[in-house]
Amino acid sequence: AGFSNWMSGWSQDKKISCCRSVGKGCTTDTAHTTWLLVPIPKDGPAPVEYDCNAGYAKWRSGWSKSKKNWCCFRLGKGCPYDCNAGLEWLNMWGAEKKSFCCAKEQVGC
């Protein structure tokens, strides 16, 4: 389902992934908010960095899960969902219509 129907058409996994990667499909339901605590090492090896252009043509089958996550969250590449699919209508709406529809129908937020 495209972004115009994200609230009812997207799975919870897609909402979480798109929210984290591009800030779309985010909910304000704090009962389901997931907090991820990542320790920051003081000493030790530098964090792993990936070349997100290398192997991009076959990223779905060729990249490790950690490379997909790293590239998705940092560069928007290798993400499990395309959060921009179906956004054509959003570009045609004016600011007032977006504001009204978001407040009234939770669409276009």
Secondary structure as UniProt FT lines:
FT   HELIX           3..5
FT   HELIX           6..9
FT   HELIX           12..22
FT   HELIX           30..32
FT   TURN            52..55
FT   HELIX           56..58
FT   HELIX           59..62
FT   HELIX           65..75
FT   TURN            83..86
FT   HELIX           88..92
FT   HELIX           95..105
//
